[in-house]
């Protein structure tokens, strides 16, 4: 009550009440920003019956003995929270029967330490409930999560008006919010009248900065930047920038403009991002500069709120050596609006040369590599050939693996309409599934293992293969909480036991395991136990399951970043030199802008093919909200991958916006309401139409019908003389390619 009194006193004094740190707590945007339960619950948005906004109705049916946390609503908090700040979770709720609900704020990773946690029994009338606590640590953006445990009881509860208040938070500056007509400036000295004052130079002696006189865009002063990056440097290793000087609220439009030129045609990345990990970016564009002055303009909607200093403008210059000049930099907060309404100079390719020269050879390779000769022999009951029989061949399943990552829980629940639709779409679109997080070591528990087993049963019953991800991910944060303090031999033993346990436990249920994930960057575990254990992990997995395929999986392997690719190359070479038994190199394929030209992408595929292993695209997504550009590049990426002789699988890291780790960045091909973005239309046109055999013909004088068909399972229907017969045939690259159908 004391904190409530403080809020009322502040309001009476005309002071700003504490800012709500939650997004869509009134559910007027449906379930956007909320992570919903995937089993034993149904969730829908309803009218709030006199309350402002909407309400969320949650119907739960937890299994007997299930813990309260087995069903939960969750939202990751955008923005930071300071240690020891007083926090309140405030929400309105009602339930016809007494219903227990726990409101909490926790650290987003195990052991999920809770700064706020309080259980309430909700009654039949709308009432506001308040849970209080204080931040037990400093939380960076996305490190804290607010949620509700609703697995205490079976029943129905309505939630509305959910807020997270930081009672000690400094409030945004007073006054009206900005608009496009009256924007708020976010940086200082963008005209460089004070030289480089206010600007941060990253790179030390490798980035030389000097003032220059200019005549462009009405500006008279600028800077000349001369970069000399070290070999293999990352783009961000040399940069010019400064923090945001004013508050930005979520969904307000950030408009960046700058004049640049380079006689050497230097490439520049234009970035506005979080000023601390994970450095998520609202603006991320690239351009190859021309010798003539040009104003570059980019707009984006802020995906979170930023206090002053929580975001940063950056011009990344570490890609190549050379000089450029910059003048007239403006970055404004233009208030709520649509970025598309602003004049922009977007080039999703970042000035990289790209063309369609790759396309015709790729399509020709698909015809050659992905199809085989199929002979249908039609005979009568006596085994004699039947000429002129009508023959129809219809594909039922691809031999090539097309798949998606998905939470296991979505396959074991038949009550939530979204889960039912999810199951239908997976069975229609794919033949392979990777469990997104359920098989990771830090997710292990008896309950999780049982859930995975039920999901595998469902998938196998629907003729879907399962890909295991992943046995070891070499950072302490990816270990179970109870093991994070282990070192030396104790840690090595734990790794060996886990690999043997999981590889044995799921023997015969998976076609492949990602044995090690991201050893190019997640190295602290291997540094501790010795890199020979990196190779031994594959040996332990092979001993536990002699038949499952084994893969090494990593990221940034086909983007223009030689530095990280060199690290991954060293890992692959080490495994080969050590004689580690692995079959497959996994190319994660998380992409964004600037887009990699498809011709360059194919060269990277060739690069990884040189090691003699199968390749799989394991985690494809493209973070791009522009529907047309997202659809076109996703289509071409799929064609390129399917055309490459060493690639045996194409797995997306999610396909639906309602269950996608990059939903806000435009990563999914199906929208939250299940409507199709252009990428989904392109996928279906290729995988289920152009690359799907539907053939009709007749047997020849020898009773044979011959065709070229895509590798996979086909149904063959034959009719002659009033008699009909069907058969199934698997056409595989090393198979016979022949089926005999007998008319009786």
RAHUSUL-V494978 format. One line per field, one symbol per residue. psi: psi as a letter, one per 20 degrees, with the letter a starting at -180 (. if undefined). A space follows every 10 residues. Layout:
psi = ???
This chain:
psi = hghghgghgg ghjjqpqqqp jqplijkikc jqippqqiqk qqpqprqjli qqbrqoppoq mqqpiqqhih pqqqppoprr pqpjqpqpop qqqqphqppp pppqprpiqp jlpphpoppq opaiqpqpqp pqaqoirppr pjiqpqrppk jgqpapqpqr lpqopoijpp qqqrrqqrrh hmrpqirqki ikhkcjpiqp ppiciioppq qqprnpkjqi qaqppoqmqq pjqqhihpqp arrpirqpqp iqppopqqpq qohjlqpppp pprqjrqjlq phpnrqqoqr hqppppppqq ppirqprpii rpppopjjhq qaqrqqrlpp oqojapaphi iqprlpoiik ippqajhhgg hghhhghghj qrpppoppra hjjqqorkqp ppppqhqqgq opaqqqphhi ijpjhphhhg hggghghhhr jqpppgihjq gijpqhgggg ggghgggggh hkkpqppppq gpolqhijqq hiiiiqrchg gggggghggg gghghkpiiq iqpogpplih hnihghhgip ihhghhhhgg ghhhniiqqp qpprrkikrm nhghhhghgh gghggghikp nqhqppoglp qaqqqpqhhg ghhhghghhi ijqqqpohlp ronoiogghg gghgghgggg ghiphipiqn pqmqiphimp hkghjkhqip rhjjqprhhg ggghhghifh kopoqqaqqa hjjppprpqq papqpppqpp kjqqqqqqpo oqhjrhkqpp ppp.
